Amino acid sequence: MAGTALVVGASGIVGSAIAALLGEQGWAVKGLARRPVQQSGVEPIVADLQDAGGVSAALATARPDAVFITTWLRQDSEAENIRVNSAMVRNLLDGLRASRGTPRHVALVTGLKHYLGPFESYGKGALPQTPFREEQERLDIENFYYAQEDEVFAAAHRDGFSWSVHRPHTVIGKAVGNAMNMGTTLAVYASICREIGRPFRFPGSSVQWNGLTDMTDATLLARHLLWAAETPAAANQAFNVVNGDVFRWSWMWGRIAAWFGLEPAPFAGSIQPLEEQMSGDADVWKRIAEREGLVEPDLARLASPWHTDVDLGRPIEVVTDMSKSRRLGFTAYQPTDDAFIRLFEQLRSDRLIP
C-alpha cells in the first residue's frame, strides 16, 4: 500500500524512525521541519507550523497519501502549549486542504500524558486506574494532547480522511536536540559518572524504583504507525503503544550501568533529580567531547534531564495495556533492555558518546 508520506517532525526520535521505515517499505517520504536535517531518502519541506500561510505555500504540491504528526513545541504553560500546538496541527491540515492535497490517513503521536495529565499537574489528582486503557475517559483538565486530537477529529470529519492516535510511553530512540530524550540523557549521565567518578544514582522515586513500568522503542512505534495507516480495522481509533514487556527500574538500572562499565549506586530512597546532578556538567561534557572527538559538545542538545526527572519521579506505578492493538493483529514485541543497548551502541557508533 506504499504511496507518498508526509512526516511532520522527520528529524525527531519518532519522526526519523517512521521516515526510515517508510523508505524501507517503498514509500516516497517528505519530511516537514523548520530546520530540516539531511536524511537519506527524505525530501525536505521547510515550514514553520505556526505560520499558516507559509505552511500552505510549502505544502502546495505535497499531495501525501498519509501524514504522520510526530512533533510539538514546549511552552511555559499548559495554556500556551494548547494554543501553540493545536494551531500547529490546524495549520498543517488546513494547508493540505487548501492545496487540494487531503490525505487518505492522518496519524497523530501523543503519549501517556493523555492519562497522567500535563506537566503542570503531572501524575497528580484523580488519575485513571492502571494499566491505562484507551477506553478510559479524558481527565477533567486542560491538556494539549486533547487539543491536538480535537483538531485532527474536526479536520477528519470535514475532509473525509481516516485517523489514528498513538500513545506511547517514554520513547527510546536517537535524536539530537530533542526535548524529551531519556535514552540519550541516561547515556550522557552514565558517561559523565564514569569520567569523574560520580556514583551512578537512580534519580527517581521509590515507586518507580520498585514498581512495574514499561517503555516504547521508536522503531516499534514506527511499525505501529505504519500498521495503523495500512489496516482498515485500525482506522479512526486511538491506541496505546509499548514494547510488550514490563520491568522494574531496580533491575533496569543495573543493566544500563553494566553496559557503561559502572556499578549502580544503592538506591538512596529519595528523589535525586538529574537536573540538579547535571547542573554543572556542561564543561565536563565539553572536555569529554573534545578529547574523544565527539560530534556534539553541547550538553543541552543531548540531555533533557528535566524530562527524565518527570518520568522517573512519578508517584504512581505506570503500566500500559496493549490489548486493543493485539486483538486487531499488531503483535510486534521489543525487549526494553535490548532497546536501550541498541541505542547506546548507535550513539557510540555515531560519535555522540565515548
Secondary structure, 3 states (H helix, E strand, C coil): CCCEEEEECCCCHHHHHHHHHHHHCCCEEEEEECCCCCCCCEEEEECCCCCHHHHHHHCCCCCCCEEEECCCCCCCCHHHHHHHHHHHHHHHHHHHHHCCCCCCEEEEECCCHHHHCCHHHCCCCCCCCCCECCCCCCCCCCCHHHHHHHHHHHHHHHHCCEEEEEEECCEECCCCCCCCCHHHHHHHHHHHHHHHCCCECCCCCHHHHHCEECCEEHHHHHHHHHHHHHCHHHCCEEEEECCCCCEEHHHHHHHHHHHCCCCECCCCCCCCCHHHHCCCCHHHHHHHHHHHCCCCCCHHHHCCHHHHHHHHCCCCCECECCHHHHHCCCCCCCCHHHHHHHHHHHHHHCCCCC
